């Protein structure tokens, strides 16, 4: 399993730039799986690759994404070289989620029963084209799904939804010595909306679903204007919100957009919008697989897309989400060992 993880980490699958094709890591996966698997590959272009490897006629499909986020500048070692010590394995994607992929490859080799493994490459792009295409092309083929994101080897059956958006604010250019700068600046209009949005998020911090609270609102990028003595004619903001599992992400996003004091001065372009995962079907699947269901989690996964398509889904994988997207990303060896043992039981 650690040899697989070392090889998988060494493949540069950073997304962006998403320089991926059907060779490289996907060729390795085909070779790593034992004889008896049928491989179905789909290339949607722009680095969106899916590989479905099937043995027998399974009811459950296990999904892992092979792309990673770009390596953070804070890495103190080569992020594409796995370093293993007595307690952990460190490398880009080790937790999110090449560690799970390595476990599944080893579990598939240790068993002979029916098995379906879906490897994709665009989860980190925030579009999920691979999964959306898979669900359309394989409608009715599988009865349930396990998505191998890091959950500390706990079966997660509920998590937040997600919505992202870009707002384009307009203003009237001019010299900053004019009193009209206070009203006419696009940057000022954007900041007024931003203040309202932050206050909205603060007032919803007590909203609760199970052990989760708040909406996880974030202003991810703010830009606009040219220089201090010019009234800004344009400004842009990119924001995201992760509502609770019982809320509609599109409706929550619309509520945030409506906070703009001057709606005529902003146009909104929705980004990635995806539903939450509720425990409908997932809890029964966890029971069927012999895994007790854990608490709802803050992060979003593609399990929600399976669930929305009528396929009961849960999230289960080694490692902690707190390690995802960090410099020095690692997964504990005990987590890998537990996941390997459990995946082997499930595939067997």
Secondary structure by P-SEA (a helix, b strand, c coil): caaaaaaaaacccccccccccccaaaaaaaaaccccbbbbbbbccccbbbbbbbcccccbbbbbbcccccccccccccccbbbbcccccccccccccaaaaaaaaaaaaaccccbbbbbbcccccccaaaaaaaaaaccccccbbbbbcccccccccbbbbbccbbbbbbbbbccccccccccccaaaaaaaaaaaaaaaaaaaccccccccccccccccbbbbbccccccccbbbbbbcccccccccaaaaaaaaaacccccccbbbbbcbbbbbbcccaaaaaaaaacbbbbcccccccaaaaaaaacbbbbbbbccccccccccbbbbbaaaaaaaaaaaaaaac
